[in-house]
Amino acid sequence: GEEVAQTPKHLVRGEGQKAKLYCAPIKGHSYVFWYQQVLKNEFKFLISFQNENVFDETGMPKERFSAKCLPNSPCSLEIQATKLEDSAVYFCASSQWGGQGRTEAFFGQGTRLTVV
Amino acid sequence: TQLLEQSPQFLSIQEGENLTVYCNSSSVFSSLQWYRQEPGEGPVLLVTVVTGGEVKKLKRLTFQFGDARKDSSLHITAAQPGDTGLYLCAGRWEGGNKLVFGAGTILRVKS
């Protein structure tokens, strides 16, 4: 597609429940990034993929968070056993290249996760 | 730890005034992007700068990349209420892949 498509737009989960978020990158883009935006507008990097391979996972919490980008499927971010502190807007972005130079990243509309 | 400092955090001005937002780092960027985010939406890319000293204009917005590629500024001339929003700078450091964001500047333009 011509834009990054994220679903669902809103997700409400009880503490301890699982949450799964989806992202379809722009067609032709090889790199996918996940970010978490919390209340103070801070964007925290979580993980990036080059096609289906994890490129950089330095921002991923060691426990409960996992992500995948499988061929011919939307990418996904899954949170097991959600906690109140996981409440945030999760953004996915894609770009043509992940390396140097002009590598614009285009963002989806985000998924607002509320853990109650 | 590489930090990207953005200032000011909040700006409230009258219609017609000028303003500048700054992004600074102690490390060299391979590229830097400016985004604008509206409530409930994702960040929308405004511009990308890659060359030291580069200046780009987008209507009343002027973006500048420092000669040493460690800093950037966004200048808005004659601000309009429609400019209200969250402005974010985001950079990739040399040798890095991920986009690191500044804290954002909330701009409010009053009519």
Contacts between the chains, C-beta under 8 A, distances in Angstrom:
chain1	res1	chain2	res2	distance
A	4	B	42	7.6
A	6	B	42	7.9
A	31	B	97	7.9
A	33	B	98	6.7
A	33	B	99	6.7
A	35	B	101	7.7
A	40	B	103	7.4
A	41	B	37	8.0
A	41	B	86	6.0
A	41	B	88	7.7
A	41	B	103	6.7
A	41	B	104	4.2
A	41	B	106	7.4
A	42	B	101	7.4
A	42	B	103	6.3
A	42	B	104	7.7
A	43	B	88	7.2
A	43	B	90	7.5
A	43	B	101	3.8
A	45	B	98	4.8
A	45	B	99	7.3
A	45	B	100	6.8
A	48	B	97	6.2
A	48	B	98	5.8
A	55	B	97	6.1
A	56	B	97	5.4
A	56	B	98	5.5
A	58	B	98	7.8
A	59	B	98	7.6
A	91	B	42	5.7
A	91	B	43	7.4
A	93	B	99	7.4
A	98	B	97	4.6
A	99	B	97	6.8
A	100	B	30	4.6
A	100	B	31	7.5
A	100	B	92	7.7
A	100	B	94	7.2
A	101	B	30	6.7
A	101	B	31	6.4
A	101	B	50	6.0
A	102	B	31	6.1
A	102	B	48	5.6
A	102	B	50	5.4
A	103	B	31	6.2
A	103	B	92	6.7
A	104	B	33	6.5
A	104	B	45	5.7
A	104	B	48	5.2
A	105	B	33	7.1
A	105	B	45	7.5
A	105	B	90	7.6
A	105	B	99	5.3
A	106	B	45	6.3
A	107	B	35	7.6
A	107	B	42	3.8
A	107	B	43	4.8
A	107	B	44	7.5
A	107	B	45	7.9
A	108	B	42	5.3
A	109	B	41	6.1
A	109	B	42	4.9
A	110	B	41	7.5
A	110	B	42	5.2
